[in-house]
Amino acid sequence: MNKYMEKVNSLITVLVCVQLIQIDFALRAMAQTESSHWNVTIINGLKSGQLTLSCKSSDYNGEDLGKHVLHPGMKFSWGFDACNWTYHMHEVACDKYYSCDFFWDNKKTNFLAWRYLDEGDRCGSDAIAEWSVRENGFYFRCPETLYWEHWELRRDWNGVLN
């Protein structure tokens, strides 16, 4: 009976290991297929004055999108692959974001203009996010979705979230 239990325990151990390997492969496959291409646009919606901005990604090389000066009505857009998938301890996560500095009329602020868990989650698979910078703050929308298609004030120039 003792040898029989040893064989059963060995078999259970092998089956558990096989199951963990299958879960591992499934998580890796999911991480590779979830990536999508995104486009972010920042619009100078100010009535007058120029908006200066600079954005940088969270990538390990810190992709710098440079400094841009936008006059009223002008836009700045960039595209990118949505995720730097991280895989640790059987968890898959997207940790990519773009941080931007904004300057206008002696005002300045910095915030995350795109983060997968925020804008990526709101816009879903439509992969288009837009910001309109105005005198009273920063408006956001996902023009291709029904729920987020209208401009919504998300933060003011002091960095206060709405």
C-alpha positions in Angstrom: 0.0 0.0 0.0 2.9 2.3 0.7 4.4 1.9 -2.8 1.0 2.4 -4.3 0.6 5.8 -2.5 4.1 6.9 -3.6 3.1 6.2 -7.3 -0.2 8.1 -6.8 1.6 11.1 -5.3 4.2 11.0 -8.1 1.4 10.9 -10.7 -0.4 13.8 -9.0 2.8 15.8 -9.0 3.4 15.2 -12.7 -0.2 16.2 -13.5 0.0 19.4 -11.5 3.3 20.3 -13.2 1.7 19.7 -16.7 -1.2 21.9 -15.7 1.0 24.7 -14.6 3.0 24.5 -17.9 -0.3 24.7 -19.8 -1.4 27.8 -17.8 2.0 29.4 -18.4 1.8 28.9 -22.2 -1.8 30.2 -22.2 -0.8 33.4 -20.3 2.1 34.0 -22.6 -0.1 33.6 -25.7 -2.7 35.9 -24.3 0.0 38.6 -23.6 1.2 38.4 -27.2 -2.2 38.6 -28.8 -3.6 41.5 -26.6 -1.2 44.1 -28.0 -2.7 46.7 -30.3 -1.6 49.9 -32.1 -2.8 53.1 -30.5 -3.0 56.7 -31.6 -3.1 59.7 -29.2 -3.8 63.2 -30.3 -3.4 66.4 -28.3 -5.3 69.4 -29.7 -4.7 73.0 -28.7 -8.2 74.1 -27.9 -7.1 77.4 -26.4 -8.7 80.5 -27.8 -5.3 82.3 -27.9 -1.7 81.7 -27.2 0.6 78.8 -28.0 0.7 75.5 -26.1 4.1 73.9 -25.6 4.2 70.3 -24.8 6.7 67.4 -24.6 5.9 63.8 -24.0 8.0 60.7 -23.1 7.1 57.0 -22.9 7.7 54.7 -20.0 9.7 52.3 -22.3 13.1 51.2 -21.0 14.7 53.6 -23.5 12.3 56.4 -22.6 11.2 57.3 -26.1 11.2 61.1 -26.2 8.6 62.5 -28.6 10.3 65.9 -28.5 9.1 69.5 -27.8 6.1 70.7 -29.8 4.6 74.2 -30.1 1.0 74.3 -31.1 -1.0 77.4 -32.0 -4.8 77.4 -31.5 -6.4 74.6 -33.5 -3.2 72.7 -34.2 -2.7 69.1 -33.3 0.1 66.8 -32.3 -0.4 63.0 -32.7 1.7 59.9 -32.2 1.2 56.2 -32.6 2.6 53.2 -30.7 2.1 49.6 -29.8 0.0 49.6 -26.7 1.9 47.4 -24.3 5.2 46.4 -22.8 3.8 43.2 -21.5 5.4 42.1 -18.3 5.2 38.5 -17.1 6.0 37.7 -13.6 4.8 34.9 -11.3 2.0 33.8 -13.7 0.6 37.3 -14.0 0.5 39.3 -17.3 0.2 43.1 -17.2 0.6 46.1 -19.4 2.7 48.8 -17.9 3.1 51.3 -20.7 2.3 55.0 -20.3 3.1 58.4 -21.8 3.8 61.3 -19.5 3.5 64.9 -20.9 4.5 68.3 -19.8 2.3 71.2 -20.8 3.1 74.9 -20.8 0.7 77.8 -21.5 0.5 81.4 -20.4 2.7 81.0 -17.2 0.9 77.8 -16.4 2.5 74.3 -16.4 1.4 70.9 -15.5 2.4 67.2 -16.1 0.3 64.1 -16.2 -0.1 60.8 -17.9 -1.6 61.5 -21.3 -2.0 57.7 -22.0 -1.9 54.7 -19.7 -3.2 51.3 -20.6 -5.2 50.9 -17.4 -6.9 54.3 -17.9 -7.2 55.5 -21.5 -6.6 52.0 -22.8 -9.4 50.6 -20.7 -11.8 53.5 -21.4 -11.3 53.4 -25.2 -11.3 49.6 -25.5 -10.2 48.2 -28.8 -10.9 51.4 -30.7 -7.3 52.5 -30.1 -7.8 56.2 -30.5 -7.6 58.7 -27.6 -7.8 62.5 -27.9 -7.0 65.4 -25.5 -8.2 69.0 -26.0 -6.3 71.5 -24.0 -8.4 74.5 -23.0 -8.3 77.5 -20.7 -10.0 75.6 -17.8 -8.3 72.3 -18.2 -7.8 69.1 -20.2 -10.7 67.3 -21.9 -10.6 63.7 -23.0 -12.5 61.5 -25.4 -12.4 58.3 -27.3 -14.0 59.4 -30.6 -14.7 55.9 -31.8 -16.7 54.7 -28.8 -20.3 55.4 -27.9 -19.7 55.9 -24.1 -16.6 58.2 -24.3 -17.2 59.9 -27.7 -18.0 63.3 -26.1 -15.4 65.6 -24.5 -15.2 65.3 -20.7 -13.1 67.5 -18.5 -10.6 65.2 -16.8 -8.3 67.6 -15.0 -7.5 71.3 -14.5 -4.2 73.2 -14.9 -3.4 72.6 -11.2 -3.5 68.8 -11.8 -6.7 68.3 -10.0 -8.6 65.3 -11.3 -12.3 65.8 -12.2 
